[in-house]
Amino acid sequence: MGDKVVLGYWAIRGLAQPLRFYLEYLGLPYEEKRYYKPEEWFADVTSAPLNQHVLVNLPYIKDGDELVFESQALYVYLAYRANKPELLGQNPKEQVTLASVRGVLQDLFKSLITLFTIPEDQFEAKKDNFFNQEVLWIAEKLSKFLENQKWAVGDNLTYIDFQLFEAEEILRNYKPEVFTTLVGLKKHNENFANLPAIKAYQVSDKMIARPFYPPGMYRWG
Amino acid sequence: MENKVVLGYWAIRGLAQPIRFFLEYIELPYEDKRYTDPQEWFGKDDQTFNSQFTNLPYLKDGDHTVFESDAIYYYLAHKVNKPELLGKDAKQQTMVATIRGVVGDFRATFFQWVYGSKETAEAKKEAMLQETGEFFRVFNTTLERSTWLTGDTITYVDFLVWEYVDEFLVLAPEVITSKPKLVEFHNRISEFPQIKKYLENPNYIKRPFNWDLQAVFY
């Protein structure tokens, strides 16, 4: 057999980028359905099989007849699909730590979105203050947490490391100088980028380097 | 010898209420520590933890403290040896993460209104009810297809959704009463003996759901 799973998302980094890295790392044969225009997504969402599901959204994984939605659920689904459940946390301690890091990381992503959706006429005036007061302190918490360990839950890689890397890439591209002080994030970022599957993917022609966010809707991306 | 776990949070329902329900459901003895004054927490208790993630809610178990509400359910389920409450197999664990994601999207929509401008709250209420109504429709349809939100056995995300169903039964009852499976789901959990007892306990917080100083609805 060996049907490929299909990852569906916009043709940007967004929520799917960590999932692309994840699929590469898992070594699962996969295809991408990249939506370049809202009309393309609307066409799919209003026809079978998507129109028969209740929770339809982007990103999704299509695996034969199976359809999975909600980005966090895709990491769970794919770990089992690739027979690598250790990426979900190998024991209760790792699972609890993973959930804690995920909670803090989600606050960081939320803050970044708020930053980049400051109204256009106020962005230049407000961006530095907002970054320093609403983004940096969360990034600092994560950075200090990571200073004394290799991966988010300790010695073992889990799916949350993939999402952490994306947050680091946003920070590194938006404000490169933060890595001078956020040494924990810098270290994690370098370790992750050096994973063979990640290193190879980043120089491949499948790699989307930019934009991080939908162009035209966000102040930066 | 005091070996109860301690749940710390503000004296509101908020993020802690489903955790309180979960603790009652698993029948784990606990202390429900409520911070009524921010100065009890900020600069005082929050300095006593040795963690980068110090925040409310927390779950203190002897020398160990867990932060982040979602992580607390994972900790508690393993503590009482009931990992099935996190999803008993790959399929249900995937569904737990799916529902949790949808709850996150619901919260983003709802709390933008709850903690938004008081001046425009009334004007924006109908649009908010439309959007949140969509989420409740999704939960209702899901319950038409399975006994619980993630399958045939209960998981912690059922308690997350119960809390918002309960809140909307006060805020905008018709959003819920128009969805029979949601009503039945709400009653089903309320009728668990340990939950029924908890609902009648004078310590049970009926209101406020949210921060009464800042929220447009609490």
Interface residues (C-beta under 8 A of the other chain):
Chain A: V54 L55 V68 F69 E70 S71 Q72 A73 Y75 V76 Y77 Y80 P85 L88 P92 Q95 V96 T97 A99 S100 R102 G103 V104 Q106 K110 K141 L142 K144 F145
Chain B: Q52 F53 V66 F67 E68 S69 D70 A71 Y73 Y74 Y75 H78 P83 L86 A90 Q93 T94 M95 V96 A97 T98 R100 G101 V102 G104 A108 V138 T141 T142
